[in-house]
Amino acid sequence: MAKLSITLKIAGTSYPFPDIERADEEVYRHAEREVNRLFGENAHPALLPKDRLALAALHLAMENVSLRSNRSPEPELDKLTQVEKQMNDYLHSIEKK
C-alpha cells in the first residue's frame, strides 16, 4: 500500500501524520471533522479548550463503548447458518444424481 503524509487540524492546532496508508486517509479526515464538530458543540465561555477536547473525547469514547457492547454476532451467525444449509442442500442434490 502507498503511504502518504497528511496534517490534521484539531481545535485550531495542526498535527502531522507522516506515514499513513492512503486507504486510511478518509477515515482520518472524517475523525478530524467529528472531533472538531464536538469541540465546537462544547463551546462555552467557562470551558478551556482542553476541557472542550476532553468532553469531545469522552463523547467519542462513550459511543465506542456503546457500539462494542451492543454488537451482536447473531445476524452474521444466522446468515452463515443459512449459507451452510444452502451449500449442504446443494451438495446433497448433486450426490443424488
Backbone as CSV, one residue per row, in Angstrom:
resi,resn,N_x,N_y,N_z,CA_x,CA_y,CA_z,C_x,C_y,C_z
1,MET,0.831,-1.193,0.000,0.000,0.000,0.000,0.869,1.248,0.000
2,ALA,0.351,2.262,-0.617,1.060,3.532,-0.667,0.855,4.307,0.631
3,LYS,1.919,4.915,1.070,1.876,5.734,2.286,1.822,7.204,1.876
4,LEU,1.249,8.020,2.743,1.266,9.445,2.488,1.332,10.198,3.798
5,SER,1.596,11.466,3.688,1.710,12.350,4.845,0.570,13.347,4.801
6,ILE,-0.148,13.461,5.920,-1.228,14.443,5.998,-1.075,15.240,7.285
7,THR,-1.744,16.361,7.323,-1.795,17.174,8.531,-3.252,17.403,8.868
8,LEU,-3.601,17.107,10.103,-4.959,17.330,10.564,-4.965,18.527,11.497
9,LYS,-5.993,19.337,11.385,-6.134,20.493,12.259,-7.288,20.216,13.211
10,ILE,-6.939,20.062,14.484,-7.929,19.734,15.504,-7.921,20.829,16.551
11,ALA,-9.070,21.443,16.760,-9.224,22.515,17.745,-8.196,23.624,17.529
12,GLY,-7.916,23.913,16.269,-7.015,25.012,15.941,-5.539,24.670,15.948
13,THR,-5.184,23.445,16.259,-3.786,23.034,16.279,-3.555,21.999,15.185
14,SER,-2.443,22.140,14.462,-2.103,21.202,13.390,-1.289,20.038,13.935
15,TYR,-1.652,18.846,13.482,-0.966,17.617,13.889,-0.550,16.854,12.638
16,PRO,0.753,16.653,12.448,1.208,15.904,11.277,1.085,14.393,11.497
17,PHE,0.668,13.711,10.472,0.644,12.251,10.434,1.451,11.857,9.201
18,PRO,2.747,11.590,9.392,3.654,11.457,8.256,3.617,10.126,7.518
19,ASP,2.969,9.102,8.058,3.120,7.792,7.444,1.842,6.969,7.581
20,ILE,0.778,7.394,6.887,-0.476,6.641,6.964,-0.740,5.965,5.622
21,GLU,-1.536,4.937,5.676,-1.934,4.250,4.446,-2.899,5.159,3.669
22,ARG,-2.714,5.206,2.383,-3.581,6.033,1.539,-5.048,5.647,1.735
23,ALA,-5.305,4.364,1.899,-6.681,3.885,2.070,-7.303,4.394,3.374
24,ASP,-6.481,4.782,4.340,-6.991,5.247,5.630,-7.185,6.756,5.694
25,GLU,-6.793,7.482,4.662,-6.861,8.945,4.717,-8.267,9.447,5.016
26,GLU,-9.265,8.908,4.354,-10.632,9.405,4.556,-11.102,9.159,5.989
27,VAL,-10.671,8.059,6.590,-11.035,7.790,7.985,-10.430,8.865,8.883
28,TYR,-9.172,9.222,8.653,-8.525,10.280,9.428,-9.262,11.608,9.238
29,ARG,-9.600,11.927,7.989,-10.288,13.199,7.701,-11.671,13.237,8.369
30,HIS,-12.366,12.127,8.325,-13.691,12.070,8.947,-13.565,12.227,10.470
31,ALA,-12.589,11.565,11.058,-12.364,11.689,12.500,-12.025,13.133,12.871
32,GLU,-11.218,13.785,12.044,-10.874,15.198,12.272,-12.139,16.052,12.305
33,ARG,-13.011,15.856,11.325,-14.258,16.631,11.268,-15.138,16.352,12.482
34,GLU,-15.207,15.094,12.891,-16.053,14.732,14.020,-15.546,15.346,15.323
35,VAL,-14.243,15.284,15.562,-13.684,15.889,16.781,-13.918,17.394,16.766
36,ASN,-13.686,18.031,15.630,-13.896,19.481,15.555,-15.367,19.850,15.734
37,ARG,-16.264,19.010,15.255,-17.700,19.257,15.452,-18.035,19.200,16.945
38,LEU,-17.557,18.162,17.607,-17.828,18.024,19.040,-17.150,19.122,19.848
39,PHE,-15.955,19.507,19.442,-15.244,20.604,20.100,-16.086,21.872,20.014
40,GLY,-16.652,22.138,18.844,-17.498,23.315,18.654,-18.788,23.251,19.447
41,GLU,-19.351,22.050,19.568,-20.596,21.903,20.331,-20.388,22.168,21.819
42,ASN,-19.174,21.985,22.297,-18.880,22.197,23.712,-18.366,23.606,23.987
43,ALA,-18.587,24.524,23.044,-18.141,25.900,23.230,-18.951,26.553,24.346
44,HIS,-18.246,26.981,25.351,-18.865,27.665,26.489,-17.786,28.542,27.108
45,PRO,-18.112,29.779,27.463,-17.085,30.694,27.990,-16.337,30.157,29.208
46,ALA,-16.966,29.297,29.992,-16.319,28.796,31.211,-15.387,27.612,30.941
47,LEU,-15.431,27.073,29.717,-14.613,25.894,29.407,-13.355,26.277,28.645
48,LEU,-12.236,25.788,29.124,-10.971,25.946,28.410,-10.951,24.984,27.223
49,PRO,-10.132,25.282,26.198,-10.055,24.370,25.055,-9.728,22.929,25.454
50,LYS,-8.841,22.740,26.432,-8.504,21.369,26.842,-9.723,20.662,27.447
51,ASP,-10.577,21.420,28.131,-11.793,20.830,28.693,-12.779,20.461,27.587
52,ARG,-12.874,21.304,26.567,-13.744,21.012,25.436,-13.266,19.768,24.693
53,LEU,-11.939,19.632,24.546,-11.395,18.426,23.909,-11.657,17.194,24.770
54,ALA,-11.545,17.352,26.093,-11.825,16.227,26.989,-13.274,15.778,26.855
55,LEU,-14.198,16.715,26.748,-15.604,16.365,26.572,-15.847,15.696,25.223
56,ALA,-15.164,16.167,24.185,-15.281,15.532,22.870,-14.746,14.104,22.934
57,ALA,-13.600,13.906,23.602,-13.027,12.566,23.741,-13.961,11.660,24.536
58,LEU,-14.552,12.178,25.586,-15.491,11.400,26.392,-16.683,10.967,25.549
59,HIS,-17.222,11.892,24.774,-18.363,11.577,23.907,-18.004,10.446,22.933
60,LEU,-16.867,10.572,22.279,-16.459,9.559,21.307,-16.177,8.219,21.980
61,ALA,-15.571,8.247,23.157,-15.305,7.003,23.888,-16.609,6.331,24.299
62,MET,-17.584,7.119,24.727,-18.882,6.551,25.108,-19.562,5.892,23.905
63,GLU,-19.481,6.523,22.738,-20.040,5.922,21.523,-19.338,4.611,21.204
64,ASN,-18.020,4.602,21.320,-17.233,3.411,21.031,-17.599,2.272,21.975
65,VAL,-17.671,2.562,23.261,-18.027,1.544,24.252,-19.437,1.020,23.989
66,SER,-20.345,1.918,23.678,-21.722,1.517,23.399,-21.795,0.611,22.174
67,LEU,-21.075,0.961,21.122,-21.068,0.134,19.917,-20.497,-1.248,20.194
68,ARG,-19.425,-1.296,20.968,-18.809,-2.591,21.281,-19.729,-3.464,22.124
69,SER,-20.393,-2.868,23.093,-21.236,-3.670,23.982,-22.536,-4.094,23.305
70,ASN,-22.994,-3.331,22.317,-24.239,-3.659,21.627,-24.031,-4.526,20.400
71,ARG,-22.800,-4.730,20.022,-22.516,-5.501,18.810,-22.777,-6.974,19.078
72,SER,-23.688,-7.515,18.347,-24.043,-8.921,18.498,-23.682,-9.667,17.215
73,PRO,-23.086,-10.842,17.355,-22.745,-11.618,16.156,-23.942,-12.380,15.583
74,GLU,-25.106,-12.256,16.206,-26.279,-13.023,15.790,-26.607,-12.899,14.297
75,PRO,-26.705,-11.681,13.734,-27.067,-11.597,12.311,-26.068,-12.323,11.407
76,GLU,-24.772,-12.197,11.711,-23.756,-12.859,10.893,-23.842,-14.373,11.052
77,LEU,-24.062,-14.832,12.288,-24.175,-16.270,12.527,-25.401,-16.840,11.827
78,ASP,-26.505,-16.120,11.861,-27.718,-16.572,11.175,-27.477,-16.684,9.672
79,LYS,-26.807,-15.690,9.109,-26.525,-15.702,7.667,-25.600,-16.855,7.309
80,LEU,-24.556,-17.076,8.128,-23.639,-18.189,7.873,-24.352,-19.534,7.977
81,THR,-25.241,-19.669,8.926,-26.015,-20.900,9.077,-26.887,-21.131,7.850
82,GLN,-27.477,-20.064,7.353,-28.313,-20.153,6.160,-27.485,-20.566,4.941
83,VAL,-26.318,-19.975,4.778,-25.435,-20.311,3.653,-24.974,-21.766,3.774
84,GLU,-24.632,-22.185,4.995,-24.207,-23.572,5.207,-25.316,-24.548,4.810
85,LYS,-26.547,-24.229,5.197,-27.681,-25.092,4.848,-27.864,-25.158,3.334
86,GLN,-27.759,-24.013,2.668,-27.900,-23.987,1.211,-26.804,-24.820,0.548
87,MET,-25.588,-24.705,1.051,-24.478,-25.483,0.481,-24.708,-26.976,0.688
88,ASN,-25.136,-27.341,1.903,-25.401,-28.755,2.179,-26.524,-29.289,1.295
89,ASP,-27.591,-28.512,1.137,-28.701,-28.927,0.275,-28.216,-29.129,-1.152
90,TYR,-27.386,-28.198,-1.634,-26.867,-28.304,-2.997,-25.984,-29.537,-3.145
91,LEU,-25.093,-29.752,-2.177,-24.192,-30.918,-2.253,-24.979,-32.225,-2.196
92,HIS,-26.009,-32.284,-1.380,-26.837,-33.480,-1.302,-27.588,-33.707,-2.610
93,SER,-28.014,-32.635,-3.256,-28.722,-32.773,-4.525,-27.797,-33.300,-5.612
94,ILE,-26.527,-32.934,-5.574,-25.551,-33.406,-6.542,-25.260,-34.887,-6.311
95,GLU,-25.156,-35.272,-5.042,-24.865,-36.685,-4.711,-25.963,-37.619,-5.190
96,LYS,-27.193,-37.137,-5.203,-28.336,-37.964,-5.593,-28.379,-38.216,-7.094
97,LYS,-27.677,-37.400,-7.868,-27.727,-37.533,-9.339,-26.855,-38.652,-9.837
